[in-house]
Amino acid sequence: MSIAKRVLLATLLVVVASLLAGYGPTYAAAPLPPNPQSGAYGIEGTIPGNPPTRAATITIPANGQTFTATPINVSGICQTGLLVKIFKNNVFGGAANCTSGSYSLQVDLFSGRNDLVARVYDALDQAGPDSNTVRVTFNDTKAGIGPRVTLISNYAKRGADPGQTLDWPLNISGGTPPYALSVDWGDQKAADLFTRQTPGDFTADHVYDKAGIYNVIIKATDANGVAAFLQLVGVGNGPVGQSTDAGQAIAASLQPKKVVLWWPLLVLVGLSVVAFWLGKKHQLQIIRDRLHRGERPFND
């Protein structure tokens, strides 16, 4: 077999193999089956770590400020991902998640002096050090007989799975009943409205449709129009859902794809030219050799 034919045959074999590989379906890696699987057993546990070591700060309000209306904004710097609880005169006054290194929440005040302290907590409810203490004064222009209406809860943060009912124990005291209450659960649904005829414990409940972290704001107004506020953190358990477009993009990425490889065609064209040139050169050499030996240049 001539050199040109060998080169051409090898080229064709390479091109055919490349095209077969290039036009075959390419699949993304299949996702692992969800856990737990049938017939499988798993062990789950929590390994406690060290509590937070870096204190939050209170930058707003300023130390020594005086207010005539509530709630007031309390904000400052904190470690991202931690829960920040505000205490006023050592009484829990509200909570917010630390996001992007800062927090902000609405806080009710006692009449008169209020010493505000921020304290951070990790996912295991381990407390970090206290922040700076900010002393403010609330001149209550609606002060009446007896203590001011107050909202409290033993839970700063509480969650439930999406679609399941989240129950939140609360307590209302002081002021003059009956009380009008509203609970904004932070998920853009209409606030829950209801009344309480007497002070004491009660439970608010809600169903989150999607996973996420939400600011829950509770307001109670007594018969004299005096209002109390409490901000908490509600959680729809689970990873935050992706948009429909993102989901469609992920689904499309898992479909088989055909990839066209153009480089073998270019190689084929180039090698064909080389093979043609080598073939012509080989034929010319044969003719020269025959003429040199005195033979006829072409066979009959």
LINKAJO-V832329 format. One record per backbone hydrogen bond with DSSP energy under -0.5 kcal/mol. CO is the residue of the C=O (numbers start at 1). NH is the residue of the N-H. E is the energy in kcal/mol with one decimal. If there is no record, write none. Layout:
CO,NH,E  CO,NH,E
This chain:
2,6,-2.0  3,7,-2.6  4,8,-2.4  5,9,-2.6  6,10,-2.5  7,11,-2.2  8,12,-2.3  9,13,-2.1  10,14,-2.1  11,15,-2.5  12,16,-2.6  13,17,-2.2  14,18,-2.3  15,19,-2.6  16,20,-2.3  17,21,-2.0  18,22,-2.7  19,23,-2.3  21,24,-0.6  22,259,-1.1  24,259,-0.6  26,257,-1.6  37,40,-2.2  46,48,-0.7  53,55,-0.6  57,59,-0.6  60,75,-2.3  62,65,-1.7  65,137,-2.2  67,139,-2.9  68,141,-0.5  72,107,-2.8  74,105,-2.1  75,59,-2.1  75,60,-2.1  76,103,-1.8  77,57,-2.4  78,80,-0.5  79,82,-1.7  82,98,-2.8  83,85,-0.6  83,121,-2.2  84,96,-2.1  85,119,-2.4  86,93,-3.5  86,94,-0.6  87,89,-0.5  87,117,-2.1  88,91,-1.4  91,88,-2.9  93,108,-0.5  94,86,-2.9  96,84,-2.9  97,99,-0.7  98,81,-2.5  99,102,-1.4  101,78,-1.6  102,99,-2.3  103,76,-1.6  105,74,-2.7  107,72,-2.6  112,138,-2.9  114,116,-0.7  114,136,-2.6  115,89,-2.2  116,134,-2.4  117,87,-3.0  118,131,-1.9  119,85,-2.9  120,128,-2.9  121,83,-2.7  122,125,-2.0  125,127,-0.5  126,122,-1.7  129,56,-0.5  129,120,-0.6  133,135,-0.5  134,116,-3.3  134,136,-0.6  135,64,-3.2  136,114,-2.8  137,67,-3.1  137,139,-0.6  138,112,-3.0  138,140,-1.1  139,141,-0.8  140,143,-0.9  147,175,-2.4  150,173,-2.1  152,171,-2.0  154,156,-0.5  156,233,-2.2  158,235,-1.8  160,237,-2.2  161,164,-2.4  164,208,-0.6  165,167,-0.6  166,206,-1.7  168,204,-2.3  170,202,-2.3  171,152,-2.2  172,200,-2.8  173,150,-2.8  175,177,-0.5  176,223,-3.3  179,181,-0.5  179,196,-2.3  180,221,-2.5  181,194,-2.0  182,219,-2.5  183,185,-0.7  183,192,-2.4  184,217,-2.4  192,183,-2.1  194,181,-3.1  196,178,-0.6  196,179,-3.3  200,172,-2.1  202,170,-3.2  204,168,-3.1  206,166,-3.7  208,163,-2.5  212,236,-3.1  214,216,-0.6  214,234,-2.8  215,217,-0.6  216,218,-0.5  216,232,-3.0  217,184,-2.7  218,230,-1.9  219,182,-2.3  220,228,-2.7  221,180,-2.7  222,225,-1.9  226,222,-2.5  228,220,-2.3  230,218,-2.8  231,95,-2.4  232,216,-2.5  232,234,-0.5  233,158,-1.9  234,214,-3.4  235,160,-2.0  235,237,-0.8  236,212,-2.0  237,162,-0.6  243,247,-2.5  244,248,-2.6  245,249,-2.1  246,250,-2.2  247,251,-2.4  248,252,-2.5  249,253,-1.7  250,254,-0.8  251,254,-0.8  252,255,-1.2  257,26,-1.9  258,260,-0.6  259,261,-0.6  260,262,-0.7  262,265,-0.6  262,266,-1.6  263,267,-2.5  264,268,-2.5  265,269,-2.2  266,270,-2.3  267,271,-3.0  268,272,-2.3  269,273,-1.8  270,274,-1.9  271,275,-3.1  272,276,-2.5  273,277,-2.4  274,278,-2.6  275,279,-2.5  276,280,-2.4  277,281,-2.2  278,282,-2.4  279,283,-2.3  280,284,-2.3  281,285,-1.9  282,286,-1.9  283,287,-2.2  284,288,-2.2  285,289,-2.4  286,290,-2.3  287,291,-2.4  288,292,-2.4  289,293,-1.7  290,295,-3.2  291,294,-1.1
